């Protein structure tokens, strides 16, 4: 969270919500969010909000969305159909 205080440019809501929902007094956690850009939130056991560490890891579903836009002329992969994970 400190990089946001220093003017960082990342999605601040995901790490905050991860902290609210998953903070655990007994376990360290790493949570992967696969959005347009994938990111990881690190929560230390019994950590405070200032202890949250989060960073982008690279492309997420933006790659498959671009693919289906180019080849199928639709803006995104509905229900993960073209990725092979979902149903039409």
Residue, then its C-alpha position, 0 to 999 in steps of 0.5 A: x500500500x505504500x507505493x500508492x501513498x508515494x504516488x504509485x499507479x496500480x489498482x488499489x481496490x483489489x489489495x484492499x478488498x483482499x485484505x478485508x476478505x482474506x486477512x488471516x491471523x495464522x497464515x501468510x497468503x498470496x492471492x492471484x487476481x486474473x483481470x485484464x492485468x494479473x496481480x498478486x496480493x501478499x498478506x502476512x499472517x495477522x498483518x495490518x493494512x500497511x503490511x499488504x504488498x501487491x504487484x502486477x505480474x503481467x497480462x491476464x485475460x486481456x490477451x484472450x480478449x484481444x484474440x477473440x476480438x481479432x478473430x471473432x469480432x467480439x469484445x471479450x471471451x464470453x463465459x471463457x468459451x474460446x479459452x476452452x474453460x467455459x460454455x457458449 
